[in-house]
Amino acid sequence: MKSGDRVDLGKGHEMEFVSAPNLHWPDTIFSYDRKTQTLFTCDAFGMHYCSDSTFDDNMEAIEADFRFYYDCLMGPNARSLLNAMKKMGELGKITTVANGHGPLLHHNLDALRECYQNWSQKQTKAETVVALFYVFNYGYSDRLAHAVAQGVQKTGVGVEVVDLTTAEIHEIQELAGRSAGIIIGMPPSANAAAQAGISSLLAVAKNKQSVGIFECFGGDDEPIDTLSRRFIDLGVKEAFPAVRIKETPTPATYQLLEEAGTDLGQSIVRDRNIKHIKSLDVNMEKALGRISNGLYIITTKKDDINGAMLASWVSQASLQPLGFTVAVAKDRAIDSLMQEGDRFVLNVLEEGNYQELKKHFLKRLLPGADRFEGIKTQTAKNDCPILTDALAYLECEVVSSMECSDHWILYCTVQDGRVSKPNSVTAVRHRKVGNYY
């Protein structure tokens, strides 16, 4: 079904359908019964609230849950929600919203619709968006798309997802036209609707945008090289090297896609972040920079995936058990390897002998590249890499985390450790300013 399609169920019950992608699935469709003036909205306008009341007759009781549900599931796709609400306004009078979760909305429907409208307008005011186009339920497209979207969202950039087979051409072009970047999961070559959608993307792509492409391993993927060349010929820059999948995706494949999404998001927000840095008070940023820290490299392994990052915001936090905290930026690729229960090694760098290691682990690598190539390592008891040239190492486990704006503060306990150079001291980093690394 597509927007505007209708089905006559008899006895005056004519159902009209409204495409509402991303609320919160790519294939979400609203259904409107003209006889009862009821709109069936799937997840939209819902809440995780249960009582004996069928309807929203107690506004005070449901208000907090209604907002919490919006923030968690609808807010990330606020632009899609505004588009859906515009279509709702064209249906005629709606007296009841029958959602999939929580009480039916009837008594306070106008007020609750206005809440959605206001919250979504505020959310999209200065939002930077990446458009992700793919064919729903083709090959491994769903899981691969989720991985790359997760990487983009780490950087604070929104992602709007569209199924190329169900979206209208004007919807595809409208989204692409206002997006800072475009990501495409290759559709099946024989799917005419998807091919028309791709053609419409090429018609509106701009040279200020970035594009990233990945295969879906569905058995009939459209060739990547031809499409990639067409975007490059239009002056659109490549956000990340095309991800080609020649076997069943593994955890390493999904990690690669997540890193690719993070690279795209970081490239989009880089200019914005520089403007923010320049806007801060000079004296304040210099004073904050006088907080000094040691220099460390975190190394970790999970399944077949290795990760590493240079860290300086590390501080001992407990004696029994021995524990410390470390701050990890939300847009770091290693974030997915540093969840509660994950194990890693904290490598302590040596004063006067850390420049090569620091330089190596600060390098930007292509998604999926081997972070440890050319570096001498050993294997810890927890199976993570130890840097042979480090002053000391600690084998650790993430116990808990706390969200702090653009970072996660991780509390970690220590299981084992060793100093390789007893007479040396830890490298210390002194910054000039405190508003960037």
C-alpha positions in Angstrom: 0.0 0.0 0.0 1.1 3.6 -0.6 -0.2 7.0 0.6 -3.6 7.7 -0.8 -4.5 4.0 -1.4 -7.9 3.0 -0.1 -9.7 -0.3 0.7 -13.5 -0.6 1.1 -14.3 -2.9 4.0 -18.0 -2.5 3.6 -20.7 -0.9 5.8 -19.1 2.5 5.3 -15.6 1.5 6.6 -13.3 2.7 4.0 -9.6 2.6 5.0 -7.2 5.1 3.7 -3.4 4.6 4.0 -0.7 7.1 4.9 3.0 6.2 4.5 4.8 7.3 7.7 8.4 5.9 7.4 10.7 5.8 10.5 7.9 5.9 13.1 9.7 4.0 14.2 10.2 1.4 11.4 11.0 2.1 7.7 7.7 0.5 6.6 5.3 2.2 9.0 1.9 3.0 7.5 -1.0 4.8 9.2 -4.5 3.6 8.5 -7.6 5.9 8.7 -11.2 4.7 9.0 -13.4 7.4 7.6 -16.6 6.1 9.2 -15.3 6.2 12.8 -12.8 8.9 12.2 -10.2 6.7 13.8 -6.5 6.8 12.8 -4.4 3.7 13.5 -0.8 4.8 14.0 1.2 1.8 15.0 3.9 3.1 17.4 3.4 6.9 16.9 1.5 8.7 19.7 2.0 5.7 22.0 3.4 5.2 25.4 4.5 2.4 27.7 1.7 2.9 30.1 -0.9 0.4 31.3 -4.0 0.9 33.3 -7.7 -0.2 33.4 -8.7 2.8 31.2 -9.2 2.2 27.5 -8.9 5.9 26.8 -6.8 8.9 27.8 -9.3 10.1 30.4 -6.5 11.0 33.0 -4.1 13.4 31.3 -2.0 13.9 34.4 -1.4 10.2 34.8 -0.1 9.7 31.2 1.7 12.9 30.6 5.2 11.9 31.7 5.0 8.5 29.9 3.8 10.1 26.7 6.8 12.5 26.7 9.3 9.8 27.7 8.1 7.5 24.8 8.4 10.4 22.4 11.9 11.3 23.5 13.1 7.7 23.1 11.4 6.5 20.0 9.9 9.4 18.0 12.2 12.4 18.7 15.2 10.9 16.8 12.9 11.0 13.7 11.2 14.3 14.4 11.4 15.4 10.7 9.6 12.2 9.6 7.0 12.8 12.3 6.3 16.4 11.0 5.8 15.0 7.5 3.4 12.3 8.8 1.4 14.9 10.8 1.1 17.1 7.7 -0.4 14.1 5.9 -2.7 13.5 8.9 -4.0 17.0 8.5 -5.2 16.2 5.0 -7.3 13.2 6.0 -10.1 15.2 7.5 -11.4 15.1 11.1 -9.7 12.6 13.4 -11.5 11.9 16.7 -9.5 9.0 18.0 -5.9 7.8 17.6 -5.6 4.1 18.1 -1.9 3.5 18.8 -0.1 0.2 19.4 1.0 1.0 22.9 -0.9 2.6 25.8 -4.4 4.0 26.0 -6.3 5.2 22.9 -6.2 9.0 22.5 -9.6 10.6 22.4 -10.4 13.0 25.3 -7.0 14.9 25.1 -6.2 14.2 21.4 -5.9 17.8 20.3 -3.5 18.7 23.2 -1.4 15.6 22.6 -1.1 16.2 18.9 0.0 19.8 19.6 2.7 18.4 22.0 4.1 16.2 19.2 4.0 19.2 16.8 5.8 21.5 19.1 8.4 19.0 20.3 9.2 18.0 16.8 9.5 21.5 15.5 11.9 22.3 18.3 13.9 19.1 17.6 14.4 19.9 13.9 15.1 23.6 14.2 18.9 23.3 13.8 19.2 19.6 13.1 21.8 18.2 10.8 20.6 15.1 9.0 22.0 12.2 7.0 19.6 10.3 4.7 19.8 6.5 4.6 18.2 4.8 1.7 17.9 1.0 1.3 15.4 -1.8 0.5 13.7 -3.0 3.7 14.2 -6.8 4.4 16.5 -7.4 1.4 19.6 -9.5 2.3 21.2 -8.2 5.5 20.1 -4.6 4.7 18.2 -4.0 8.0 21.1 -5.0 10.3 23.7 -3.3 8.1 21.7 -0.1 7.9 21.3 -0.1 11.7 25.0 -0.4 12.2 25.9 2.5 9.9 23.1 4.7 11.4 24.4 4.0 14.9 27.8 5.2 13.9 26.4 8.4 12.4 24.2 9.1 15.5 27.3 8.9 17.8 28.4 12.2 16.4 25.2 14.0 17.1 24.0 13.9 13.5 20.4 12.7 12.9 19.6 9.8 10.5 16.4 9.5 8.6 15.7 6.1 7.0 13.7 5.5 3.8 12.7 2.3 2.1 13.3 2.9 -1.6 10.5 0.6 -2.6 7.7 2.2 -0.7 8.6 5.9 -0.6 7.3 8.4 -3.0 9.8 10.0 -5.4 9.0 13.5 -4.1 9.7 12.2 -0.5 13.1 10.8 -1.5 14.1 14.0 -3.2 12.9 16.2 -0.4 14.9 14.3 2.1 18.0 14.1 0.0 17.8 17.8 -0.8 18.0 18.9 2.8 20.5 16.2 4.0 24.2 16.9 4.6 25.0 13.3 3.6 23.5 10.4 1.7 24.0 6.7 2.5 22.8 4.0 0.2 22.4 0.2 0.8 22.5 -1.3 -2.6 19.1 -2.5 -3.8 18.4 -5.6 -5.9 19.1 -4.8 -9.6 15.7 -6.1 -10.7 13.7 -3.9 -8.4 12.2 -1.2 -10.6 10.9 1.0 -7.7 14.3 1.1 -6.1 16.0 1.9 -9.3 13.6 4.8 -9.9 14.4 6.0 -6.3 18.2 5.9 -7.0 17.7 7.9 -10.3 15.7 10.5 -8.3 18.6 10.8 -5.8 21.1 11.4 -8.6 18.8 14.2 -9.9 19.1 16.2 -6.7 22.5 15.3 -5.3 24.7 18.4 -4.6 28.5 18.7 -4.6 28.5 19.9 -1.0 27.1 16.5 0.1 28.9 13.3 1.0 27.8 9.9 -0.1 28.5 6.4 1.3 27.5 3.1 -0.3 27.4 -0.4 1.1 26.3 -3.8 -0.3 23.5 -5.8 1.4 24.5 -9.3 0.4 21.1 -10.1 -0.9 22.2 -12.1 -4.0 21.3 -9.6 -6.6 22.8 -6.3 -5.5 23.1 -3.5 -8.0 26.8 -3.0 -8.8 28.5 -0.5 -6.6 31.1 0.9 -9.0 28.7 2.2 -11.6 26.6 4.1 -9.0 29.6 5.4 -7.2 31.1 6.8 -10.4 27.8 8.6 -11.2 27.8 10.4 -7.8 31.5 11.3 -8.2 30.9 12.7 -11.7 28.3 15.0 -10.1 31.0 16.4 -7.7 29.6 14.5 -4.6 32.5 13.5 -2.4 32.9 9.9 -1.1 32.2 9.8 2.7 33.9 6.4 3.1 35.2 3.7 0.7 32.3 1.5 -0.6 31.7 -1.4 1.7 31.7 -4.6 -0.3 30.4 -7.8 1.4 31.4 -11.1 -0.1 30.3 -13.4 2.7 27.8 -13.6 5.5 28.3 -10.5 7.6 30.2 -11.0 10.9 30.5 -8.8 14.0 33.6 -7.3 12.2 31.4 -6.3 9.3 28.9 -4.5 11.5 31.8 -2.8 13.3 33.2 -1.6 9.9 29.8 -0.1 9.0 29.6 1.6 12.4 33.0 3.1 11.9 32.1 4.2 8.4 29.0 6.0 9.8 31.1 7.7 12.5 33.6 8.9 9.9 30.8 10.4 7.9 29.2 12.1 10.9 32.5 13.5 12.1 33.2 15.0 8.7 29.9 16.8 8.7 30.1 18.3 12.2 33.8 19.2 12.0 33.2 22.8 10.8 30.4 23.3 13.3 32.6 22.2 16.2 35.4 24.6 15.1 33.0 27.5 15.2 31.9 26.5 18.7 35.5 26.3 19.9 36.2 29.8 18.6 33.1 31.2 20.4 34.2 30.2 23.9 35.8 32.7 26.3 39.6 32.7 25.9 40.5 33.0 29.6 38.1 30.3 30.6 39.4 27.8 28.1 43.0 28.5 29.0 42.2 28.0 32.7 40.5 24.7 32.1 43.5 23.6 30.0 45.7 23.8 33.1 44.2 20.5 34.4 46.9 18.0 33.4 46.5 14.3 32.8 48.6 11.2 32.2 48.9 9.6 28.7 47.5 6.1 28.1 46.4 3.9 25.3 43.3 1.7 25.7 43.5 -1.6 23.8 40.6 -4.1 23.6 39.4 -7.1 21.7 35.8 -8.5 21.4 35.1 -11.5 19.2 37.4 -10.9 16.2 37.3 -7.1 16.6 40.3 -5.1 17.9 40.1 -1.5 19.0 42.4 1.1 20.5 42.4 4.8 21.5 44.6 7.4 23.0 43.2 8.4 26.4 44.2 11.1 28.9 41.1 11.6 31.0 41.9 8.7 33.4 41.7 8.9 37.2 41.8 6.4 40.1 38.4 6.2 41.7 38.4 3.4 44.3 40.7 1.3 46.6 38.5 -1.7 47.4 38.2 -2.9 44.7 41.0 -1.2 42.8 39.2 0.9 40.2 39.5 4.0 38.1 37.4 6.1 35.7 38.0 6.9 32.1 36.2 9.3 29.8 35.3 8.1 26.3 33.8 10.4 23.7 30.5 9.2 22.3 31.7 9.5 18.8 34.7 7.1 19.3 34.6 3.9 17.3 35.8 2.0 20.4 32.6 2.9 22.3 30.9 -0.3 21.2 33.8 -2.3 22.6 33.7 -0.6 26.0 30.2 -1.5 27.3 29.5 -2.9 30.8 31.2 -6.2 31.2 33.7 -5.7 28.4 37.4 -6.2 29.1 40.4 -4.1 28.0 44.0 -3.2 28.8 45.0 0.3 30.0 48.6 0.8 28.7 50.6 3.5 30.6 52.9 5.5 28.3 56.5 6.4 29.4 57.7 10.0 29.8 60.2 10.7 27.0 59.3 7.6 25.1 55.8 7.9 23.9 55.8 10.0 20.8 55.8 7.1 18.3 52.9 5.3 20.0 51.0 8.5 20.4 51.5 9.4 16.7 50.4 6.0 15.6 47.2 5.8 17.6 46.2 9.4 16.7 46.2 8.6 13.0 42.9 8.5 11.2 42.5 5.1 9.5 40.0 3.9 7.0 37.0 1.9 8.5 38.0 -1.7 9.2 41.8 -1.0 9.0 44.1 -2.9 11.4 44.8 -0.4 14.2 47.8 -2.5 15.4 49.7 -2.9 12.1 53.4 -2.4 12.7 53.0 -2.2 16.5 54.6 -4.8 18.9 52.0 -6.4 21.1 51.5 -9.3 23.5 48.3 -11.0 24.6 46.9 -10.3 28.1 45.1 -12.9 30.2 41.8 -11.3 29.2 42.8 -11.8 25.5 43.3 -8.1 24.8 46.5 -6.7 23.3 49.3 -5.3 25.5 51.6 -2.7 24.0 55.1 -4.1 24.4 56.7 -0.7 24.6 54.4 0.7 27.3 55.7 1.6 30.7 53.0 -0.5 32.5 49.7 -2.1 31.8 46.5 -2.9 33.7 43.9 -5.6 32.8 40.5 -4.1 33.4 36.8 -4.6 33.1 34.0 -2.0 32.6 31.7 -2.1 35.6 29.3 0.8 35.1 28.9 4.0 33.0 27.5 7.5 33.4 26.4 9.8 30.6 28.2 13.2 30.7 27.1 15.3 27.7 29.4 14.3 24.8 31.3 11.7 26.8 30.7 8.5 28.8 32.4 8.2 32.2 33.3 4.5 32.7 34.0 3.0 36.1 36.4 0.1 35.6 38.0 -2.4 38.0 41.5 -3.8 37.7 42.2 -7.6 37.6 45.9 -7.7 36.9 48.8 -5.5 36.0 52.6 -5.1 35.7 55.3 -2.4 35.4 57.9 -3.2 32.8 60.2 -0.2 33.6 60.2 0.4 37.4 62.5 3.4 37.3 60.5 5.4 34.6 57.5 7.7 35.2 54.2 8.2 33.4 54.0 10.6 30.5 52.0 13.7 31.3 50.0 15.9 29.0 49.8 19.6 29.6 47.2 21.4 27.4 47.0 25.1 26.5 43.3 25.1 26.3 40.5 23.0 27.7 37.7 23.1 25.1 39.2 20.5 22.7 41.7 17.7 22.9 
